[in-house]
Amino acid sequence: MSRRKDLDGGLTHLHQECSIFEVAKRVVDLCAVNGSWSQALSQKLYLPTKLSPDSKDSDVPLIVAIDLQPMAPIEVVIQVQGDINNARTAEMVIRHFDGGKADLVVCDGSPDGCYWAT
């Protein structure tokens, strides 16, 4: 199984256990440099809503991906290059949400310089 499919499977499993996609309209993906969770979120949240004949613009979820490193573009995902520990980065996310709070925050990152022994 590829890493991208594995990470998508992780989000799918979380949804099956906790219904995380049911209420998510404003989503933040922390430590998002590889983009796999952001891509999965756009496929599971944005595309079904956008393709629904009953959806309104206000129904379309916002997905903000944050990382220190530059990221490859992902359609419909707003990308912020910044430190998740910095207040300015948080302010940028809040502006994208027009002052609202996130409904869902996901993170599959680890601190820079942290290496796990296997």
C-alpha positions as CSV (number, residue, x, y, z in Angstrom):
1,M,0.0,0.0,0.0
2,S,1.4,3.4,-0.9
3,R,2.0,6.0,1.8
4,R,-0.6,8.3,0.2
5,K,-3.3,5.6,0.3
6,D,-2.3,4.7,3.8
7,L,-2.8,8.3,5.1
8,D,-6.1,8.5,3.3
9,G,-7.1,5.3,4.9
10,G,-6.2,6.8,8.3
11,L,-8.7,9.7,7.7
12,T,-11.3,7.3,6.4
13,H,-10.9,5.2,9.6
14,L,-11.2,8.3,11.7
15,H,-14.4,9.2,9.9
16,Q,-15.8,5.7,10.4
17,E,-15.1,5.9,14.1
18,C,-16.0,9.6,14.8
19,S,-17.9,10.9,11.7
20,I,-15.3,13.7,11.3
21,F,-16.5,14.7,7.8
22,E,-20.1,15.2,8.8
23,V,-19.6,18.6,10.5
24,A,-16.4,19.9,8.9
25,K,-16.8,23.1,7.1
26,R,-13.6,24.8,8.1
27,V,-10.6,22.5,8.2
28,V,-6.9,23.0,9.1
29,D,-4.2,20.5,8.1
30,L,-1.1,21.1,10.2
31,C,2.3,19.9,9.1
32,A,0.9,19.4,5.6
33,V,4.0,19.4,3.4
34,N,3.4,16.1,1.7
35,G,-0.2,17.1,1.0
36,S,-1.8,13.6,1.3
37,W,-4.2,14.5,4.1
38,S,-5.1,17.8,2.4
39,Q,-5.7,16.0,-0.9
40,A,-7.9,13.4,0.9
41,L,-9.8,16.2,2.7
42,S,-10.5,18.0,-0.6
43,Q,-11.8,14.7,-2.2
44,K,-13.9,13.8,0.8
45,L,-15.3,17.2,1.7
46,Y,-15.0,19.7,-1.1
47,L,-15.8,17.6,-4.2
48,P,-19.0,15.9,-2.9
49,T,-20.3,19.3,-1.7
50,K,-19.4,21.2,-4.9
51,L,-20.8,18.4,-7.2
52,S,-24.1,18.2,-5.2
53,P,-27.0,19.9,-7.2
54,D,-28.4,21.2,-3.9
55,S,-25.2,22.9,-2.6
56,K,-24.8,26.6,-2.1
57,D,-21.5,28.5,-2.0
58,S,-21.9,28.8,1.8
59,D,-21.9,25.0,2.0
60,V,-18.5,24.6,0.4
61,P,-15.8,23.7,3.0
62,L,-12.6,25.7,3.4
63,I,-9.4,23.7,3.8
64,V,-6.2,25.5,5.0
65,A,-2.9,23.6,4.9
66,I,0.0,24.9,6.9
67,D,3.7,23.9,6.9
68,L,7.1,25.4,7.3
69,Q,8.1,24.0,3.9
70,P,6.7,25.1,0.5
71,M,4.0,22.7,-0.7
72,A,2.9,21.5,-4.1
73,P,-0.4,23.2,-5.0
74,I,-3.6,21.2,-4.3
75,E,-6.8,22.5,-6.0
76,V,-9.2,24.2,-3.5
77,V,-6.7,24.0,-0.6
78,I,-5.5,27.3,0.7
79,Q,-1.8,26.9,1.6
80,V,0.0,28.9,4.3
81,Q,3.8,28.6,4.6
82,G,4.5,29.3,8.3
83,D,5.2,28.0,11.7
84,I,2.2,26.5,13.5
85,N,3.7,27.8,16.8
86,N,3.6,31.4,15.5
87,A,0.7,33.7,16.3
88,R,0.9,35.3,12.8
89,T,0.3,31.9,11.2
90,A,-2.8,31.4,13.4
91,E,-4.0,34.9,12.5
92,M,-3.7,34.1,8.8
93,V,-5.9,31.0,9.2
94,I,-8.5,32.9,11.2
95,R,-8.6,35.5,8.4
96,H,-9.3,32.8,5.9
97,F,-12.2,31.6,8.1
98,D,-13.5,35.2,8.4
99,G,-12.9,35.1,12.1
100,G,-14.5,31.8,12.7
101,K,-13.0,28.7,14.3
102,A,-12.0,25.5,12.7
103,D,-14.4,22.6,12.9
104,L,-11.6,20.0,12.3
105,V,-7.9,20.2,12.8
106,V,-5.7,17.3,11.5
107,C,-2.0,16.7,11.9
108,D,0.2,13.9,11.0
109,G,3.5,15.7,11.5
110,S,6.4,15.4,13.9
111,P,8.8,18.1,15.1
112,D,11.6,19.0,12.7
113,G,14.7,17.1,13.5
114,C,12.8,14.3,15.3
115,Y,13.6,10.9,14.0
116,W,11.8,7.8,15.0
117,A,13.6,4.5,15.5
118,T,12.0,1.6,13.8
